[in-house]
Amino acid sequence: MEKPVLLVCGCERYRAYLEAAVKRMDRSDWDCIGCIGGQTTSFDPTTRILTLAVPDTYEALPRKVHAAISWISRERPGIPGIFKTDEDIVVSPKALAEMIRIHQTRPYWGFEVQFTRAAPIPDARIQTRFQNHQLRPSHQAAKYCFGAGYWISSAAIPTIVAAADEYANSYLEDVCTGYVMNKAKYMPVCIRVPYVEWPRTPALLSVNFDSER
């Protein structure tokens, strides 16, 4: 049976942290792949970094996640699902692997679940994360999993792949994923796995969740 994919999102600016996260999360239970944006799409099997033909910006993060899931769907057919996380999220690989094993048939679950109404994206987030501070976009209404970590099962992956337009016109990746999944009648389930969003400091390059608890 094919193994699930652990997708770790990052960017070229923080590539060292992404490569450290891929190594930190390396485990026989899954195929760990890191992703960044770039000029063309390519996969380096040595570093296990997938470069996608998508701008490497926060504004384009929904497009990057969609492109990554679409690439995995093409290149890794038959997998039970994809767990998406970020390079600055520190979680126990052992605990996460166990939850994926137990809950891999659930279409959509994650570390944290929340409902949000459609609204403008807060200016503070635009100022701290977006490159274009003049944008004043809105986001959809959705019951969604936080982008820190969520699972999309094999049954639900085609729903994501078919939603290119939604991802191309959205600015918050996790809310967009929730919106797309909700439209397909997939509602998220909260599966508690302890995690820490770690500051991008030198310590993150060598941190291990289990040794830090």
Backbone torsions as a table, in degrees:
resi	resn	phi	psi	omega
1	MET	NA	140.0	179.0
2	GLU	-66.1	148.7	178.2
3	LYS	-86.2	153.2	173.1
4	PRO	-66.9	167.6	176.8
5	VAL	-110.3	131.3	170.4
6	LEU	-98.3	110.7	-177.2
7	LEU	-98.9	117.2	-179.0
8	VAL	-109.0	115.1	-177.4
9	CYS	-90.2	140.6	177.8
10	GLY	-154.4	-159.7	177.4
11	CYS	-150.6	165.2	-177.3
12	GLU	-60.8	-36.3	-179.5
13	ARG	-57.7	-36.7	-179.3
14	TYR	-112.2	36.4	-175.4
15	ARG	-59.0	-38.4	179.8
16	ALA	-59.6	-38.5	178.8
17	TYR	-70.1	-35.9	178.3
18	LEU	-66.0	-47.1	179.9
19	GLU	-63.0	-36.6	177.2
20	ALA	-66.3	-38.0	-179.9
21	ALA	-67.3	-40.0	178.5
22	VAL	-61.6	-42.2	177.7
23	LYS	-67.3	-41.1	-179.1
24	ARG	-62.9	-35.8	-176.1
25	MET	-94.8	2.8	179.7
26	ASP	-60.8	128.8	-176.8
27	ARG	-161.5	149.4	-177.3
28	SER	-69.9	-14.7	-177.6
29	ASP	-70.9	-21.1	-175.1
30	TRP	-148.6	171.0	174.1
31	ASP	-101.9	109.3	-175.6
32	CYS	-88.8	126.7	-179.2
33	ILE	-131.9	129.5	172.6
34	GLY	-96.5	152.8	179.2
35	CYS	-137.1	144.7	175.6
36	ILE	-137.5	167.1	173.6
37	GLY	-92.1	161.3	-178.6
38	GLY	-174.0	-163.1	-177.2
39	GLN	-82.1	-40.0	-178.2
40	THR	-133.9	164.6	179.4
41	THR	-92.8	127.2	178.6
42	SER	-157.2	157.8	178.3
43	PHE	-127.2	128.4	178.1
44	ASP	-99.6	107.7	-177.6
45	PRO	-68.4	-18.3	179.6
46	THR	-73.6	-50.0	179.2
47	THR	-90.7	-14.4	-175.5
48	ARG	60.7	35.5	176.8
49	ILE	-102.4	125.9	176.1
50	LEU	-97.9	118.9	175.3
51	THR	-98.0	131.8	-175.4
52	LEU	-117.0	147.1	-179.2
53	ALA	-78.4	66.7	-177.1
54	VAL	-142.5	141.9	176.5
55	PRO	-55.4	140.7	-175.4
56	ASP	-92.0	57.9	-177.3
57	THR	-125.9	162.7	177.7
58	TYR	-65.0	-36.9	179.2
59	GLU	-59.3	-32.6	-176.7
60	ALA	-94.5	7.3	-177.9
61	LEU	-57.2	-41.9	176.8
62	PRO	-58.3	-42.0	177.8
63	ARG	-64.3	-37.1	-179.8
64	LYS	-66.4	-44.0	179.0
65	VAL	-65.1	-40.9	177.4
66	HIS	-62.2	-43.9	180.0
67	ALA	-63.8	-38.8	-180.0
68	ALA	-66.0	-46.2	179.6
69	ILE	-64.9	-37.9	178.1
70	SER	-65.0	-42.0	178.4
71	TRP	-63.4	-45.7	179.6
72	ILE	-61.5	-40.5	179.4
73	SER	-59.5	-38.3	179.4
74	ARG	-75.8	-43.7	-170.7
75	GLU	-89.5	-18.7	-179.1
76	ARG	-127.3	58.2	-179.8
77	PRO	-64.4	146.9	177.4
78	GLY	89.3	-0.2	179.1
79	ILE	-71.8	153.1	179.0
80	PRO	-75.0	-16.7	178.6
81	GLY	162.0	-178.4	-178.1
82	ILE	-128.8	131.4	170.9
83	PHE	-106.5	119.5	-179.2
84	LYS	-99.1	134.0	173.9
85	THR	-146.1	-174.2	-178.2
86	ASP	-121.5	161.7	-174.4
87	GLU	-70.9	-16.6	179.1
88	ASP	-101.2	13.0	176.5
89	ILE	-98.3	124.4	179.9
90	VAL	-109.7	119.2	-176.3
91	VAL	-139.5	155.2	177.1
92	SER	-72.4	115.4	177.1
93	PRO	-58.2	-37.0	-179.1
94	LYS	-63.6	-46.4	-179.3
95	ALA	-66.6	-41.5	179.8
96	LEU	-64.8	-43.0	179.0
97	ALA	-59.7	-38.3	179.3
98	GLU	-67.4	-40.8	179.0
99	MET	-67.0	-37.9	176.6
100	ILE	-65.2	-40.3	178.6
101	ARG	-61.0	-43.2	-177.0
102	ILE	-74.0	-38.5	-169.3
103	HIS	-112.7	19.2	-173.4
104	GLN	-65.9	-19.3	178.2
105	THR	-86.2	-12.4	174.5
106	ARG	-67.7	130.7	-175.3
107	PRO	-63.3	-36.8	-169.1
108	TYR	-154.6	112.3	176.3
109	TRP	-148.6	162.6	-178.4
110	GLY	-162.2	179.4	-177.5
111	PHE	-64.1	-40.9	-177.8
112	GLU	-136.7	141.3	179.5
113	VAL	-126.2	138.6	-177.9
114	GLN	-149.2	154.2	172.1
115	PHE	-106.0	137.9	175.1
116	THR	-134.5	141.4	174.9
117	ARG	-84.9	157.0	176.0
118	ALA	-59.9	133.0	-176.3
119	ALA	-166.5	162.1	173.2
120	PRO	-63.6	145.5	175.4
121	ILE	-69.7	131.6	-177.4
122	PRO	-55.3	138.6	179.9
123	ASP	-58.2	-33.5	-178.3
124	ALA	-61.6	-40.1	178.4
125	ARG	-67.2	-39.7	178.9
126	ILE	-62.1	-43.1	-177.7
127	GLN	-67.7	-33.2	-175.2
128	THR	-92.8	-22.8	-173.0
129	ARG	-120.1	-33.9	-176.7
130	PHE	-79.1	148.9	172.6
131	GLN	-78.1	-37.5	179.3
132	ASN	-95.5	101.7	-176.5
133	HIS	-77.5	-6.1	179.6
134	GLN	-84.3	-13.1	-179.2
135	LEU	-65.9	143.5	174.5
136	ARG	-136.1	58.7	-176.1
137	PRO	-79.8	163.4	174.2
138	SER	-109.0	166.9	174.4
139	HIS	-121.9	164.7	-177.4
140	GLN	-77.2	167.0	168.2
141	ALA	-85.1	134.5	-177.6
142	ALA	-163.6	151.5	162.5
143	LYS	-98.3	116.2	-166.5
144	TYR	-138.6	164.3	172.6
145	CYS	-95.1	138.1	176.0
146	PHE	-57.4	146.4	-178.9
147	GLY	-65.9	-11.3	178.5
148	ALA	-59.4	-29.9	178.8
149	GLY	-178.1	120.5	174.7
150	TYR	-151.6	155.0	-177.1
151	TRP	-108.4	135.3	171.7
152	ILE	-121.1	118.1	-176.7
153	SER	-78.1	168.1	179.6
154	SER	-57.6	-36.0	-179.5
155	ALA	-66.1	-29.1	-175.9
156	ALA	-96.8	-16.3	-178.5
157	ILE	-55.3	-43.6	179.0
158	PRO	-59.0	-29.6	177.1
159	THR	-62.7	-42.2	177.4
160	ILE	-66.2	-47.6	-177.5
161	VAL	-58.1	-37.4	-177.4
162	ALA	-77.1	-5.3	-173.0
163	ALA	-103.0	37.3	-176.8
164	ALA	-56.9	-41.3	-177.5
165	ASP	-64.6	-41.7	179.7
166	GLU	-61.9	-43.4	-179.4
167	TYR	-69.7	-33.8	-179.9
168	ALA	-68.5	-24.0	-176.0
169	ASN	-111.1	17.4	179.8
170	SER	-117.3	160.2	-178.0
171	TYR	-121.7	-14.5	177.2
172	LEU	-116.4	108.3	-172.6
173	GLU	-60.0	-45.8	-176.6
174	ASP	-69.4	-39.0	177.2
175	VAL	-65.7	-41.6	178.4
176	CYS	-60.8	-43.3	178.4
177	THR	-60.8	-43.4	176.8
178	GLY	-61.0	-43.1	179.2
179	TYR	-60.4	-46.6	-179.9
180	VAL	-64.1	-44.2	-179.6
181	MET	-67.5	-40.6	178.5
182	ASN	-60.7	-41.6	179.1
183	LYS	-59.5	-30.9	179.0
184	ALA	-90.3	11.3	178.2
185	LYS	71.6	22.0	173.0
186	TYR	-99.2	115.5	179.4
187	MET	-106.6	141.0	-174.2
188	PRO	-74.0	150.9	174.6
189	VAL	-119.1	135.9	177.4
190	CYS	-85.7	117.5	174.7
191	ILE	-112.8	111.3	-174.0
192	ARG	-73.6	118.0	170.5
193	VAL	-131.8	117.2	-177.8
194	PRO	-58.2	136.4	178.9
195	TYR	-149.6	164.0	177.2
196	VAL	-132.7	132.3	170.0
197	GLU	-87.2	105.7	-168.4
198	TRP	-91.5	136.7	175.5
199	PRO	-59.9	146.4	178.7
200	ARG	-79.1	81.3	177.1
201	THR	-122.9	167.7	179.4
202	PRO	-53.1	-28.8	179.9
203	ALA	-61.7	-30.4	-178.5
204	LEU	-67.0	-20.8	-179.1
205	LEU	-72.2	-17.3	-177.4
206	SER	-132.1	1.9	-175.6
207	VAL	-66.0	147.7	174.2
208	ASN	-131.2	124.2	-174.5
209	PHE	-56.3	-50.7	-174.3
210	ASP	-62.2	-34.7	-179.2
211	SER	-77.4	-16.6	-177.5
212	GLU	-92.9	-10.8	-176.1
213	ARG	-89.6	NA	NA
